[in-house]
Amino acid sequence: MDAELMALASTAGTAVVTALTTDVWERTRTAVGSLWQRACPDRAETVEAELLETRELLEGPGADALAEAMADDWRGKFLRLLAVHPDLAQEVRHMLDEVLAPAKTQPAAVVFNASPTGNARVYQAGRDQHFTER
């Protein structure tokens, strides 16, 4: 396996673990599951279950100590995937750029402040907001 694919696998494994603890975790699960479904359909369900398990571990006690071990595990999974299916490298790059990259750039927290007066209404949202007034 060439150095470029090894670096790609390493980046993907780290990015997946990072994304699992952000708002893009569901998109990450879908993207990784789809990738494995195309490459190894018999392993896709197991890989998705392992993603959920990793996410649960990263949200539990001792998550900081586990994060690097989880990243190593996912680096290995991507390394094995790309060793057998080097033709998927472009799809992995696309997943990194389109799905996983937003996890790196999301702010840790969004703070809203409002000072309504009188009969004012305040509507604040960190993302989509839907409501119906009658």
Sequence and secondary structure as in RCSB ss.txt:
>XXXX:A:sequence
MDAELMALASTAGTAVVTALTTDVWERTRTAVGSLWQRACPDRAETVEAELLETRELLEGPGADALAEAMADDWR
GKFLRLLAVHPDLAQEVRHMLDEVLAPAKTQPAAVVFNASPTGNARVYQAGRDQHFTER
>XXXX:A:secstr
  HHHHHHHHHHHHHHHHHTTSTTHHHHHHHHHHHHHHH HHHHHHHHHHHHHHHHHHHSTTHHHHHHHHHHHHH
HHHHHHHHH GGGHHHHHHHIIIIIHHHHHS S         TT      SS       
